[in-house]
Amino acid sequence: MARPYLGGSTGGVKALTASATLQKADSGKVITFTPPSSAGALVVTLPACDKGIELKIIQISDYDTAACKVLSAEGNNFVGHLQAQTGAGDNAGANVDYIEFGSATVAGDYVSLVSDGSKWYVVDSCMKITSNGMAFRSS
């Protein structure tokens, strides 16, 4: 799968200002979001797992009022580890169906995901801090 060319173009970037469901066609894109300044979480719902889908999801401003979620469409299928600049990060458990960007998240925190057709693998991530940073969660 060819990677998008970002050199000055916005073709490979999808900027979210509200909750959205991503599509298979978004594969290869960088997804950016701004945490909302009013009550109610912003939810990024991933497309159904399909072999080879790649997504990079980046928070582009510091936490404001509501935690944001990256939600699996099928549920309970995240695998991997979220890395933190400080602390141990977080490991995916058996019943994890979303990744939460918590109250200590800052601009630049991100997660990169790849699907093998049945799971979403965290292949890269970075957050400033573990406590109230990004974490795997269950509904």
N, C-alpha and C positions, 0 to 999 in steps of 0.2 A: 504494500500500500504506500503510495507516495505521500510524503509529508507536505503540508501546505507551505507555500512560500509567503512569509510574512513581511518581506522587505518593503515596508512603506504602504502595504495594502491592508485593508480590513477584511479581505475575503476569507481569511482563515481565523477570524475572531468573531465570536458571537457574544455581544454584551447584553446581559440580562438586567432588567430593572424591576422585575417582578417574577413570581414563581413561574416556572416553565417546564414542559416536558420535552426533552431532547429527542431527536430522531436519529435513525441510523445514518442519515445523510450528514449529520453533524460530526461524524467520525473524522478525526484528524484536526479538528478545530480546537482553538483555545477558547474556553468559556469563561467569561469574566462576570463577576457579580459584585454589587455593592450591598452591604447589609442594610436592611430597612431602618429608617429613622422613626417609624411608627410601629405600634404593636402588630404582631403577626409575623411569623417566620417566613423567609423566602425559601422556597423548596425547589431544588433542581432535581427533577425526576429523570433518571437515566433511561435510555431506550432499552427495549428487551435485549437480553444478551444475544450477541451474534459474533461468531468467530472473527477476530481482527479489529473490532471497533476500538478506537483509541480516543481518549478525551483527557484534556488537561483543564482543571477547574481552579481558577485563581480568584481570591478575594482581593478587590482593588482599593478598599479603604478600611480603616479600623472598624471594629465592632461598634455598632451604634446602640440599638435598642433591642433587637430580636436576634436570637441564634438562627443560623441558616443550616439547611440540611441538603445533603446529596443522597437521594433516595433511590434504592434499587426497585425497579418495576416489579421484579419477581419476588423480592424479599429473601433474606437470609443467604445471600450468596457473595459476600465480600471476603476476600482472602488477602492477608498481608499485614503490614505494619505501617503506622503513621510515625514519622520521625520528628523529633523535637530538638530545637537548638539547646534547650535546657530540659533536663529530666529524661525519662525513659521512653516517652512516646506512648503508643497504644497498639495492642495486637487485636486483630479481628477474632471474635469468638464464634461459636456455632450458630447463634441466633441473631446475628447482626444484620439489620436491614437498612441502616443509613449511617452516614458519616455526618457528625455535627460540627459546625464551625461555631465554637462557644464564645463566651463573653470576654475572653482574653485574646481573641484572634486579632491580627493586624493585617494591614495591606501587605500583600506578597505571600501570605500563607496559601499553600496550594496542595492539590493532590492530582496525580496522573494515574489514570486507570486504563486497563486493557482487558478485553473480554476474550475468553476462549470458546464462547458459545454457551457456557453454562455458569460461569463465575465471572466476577469483576475482580481483577488483581490490581492491588496497589503496587505500581512499579516505581513510583517516585513520590515523595511528599516532603513538605517542609512546613514547620510551624515554629513560631518564636518560643512558645512556652507550653508545657504539658498541662498544667493545672488550668482548667477552663479553656484550653486550646481546642484543637481538633480531636475528636474521639469517635470510636465506633459505638453505636447505640442500637438498642432494640425498641420496637414500638410497644 
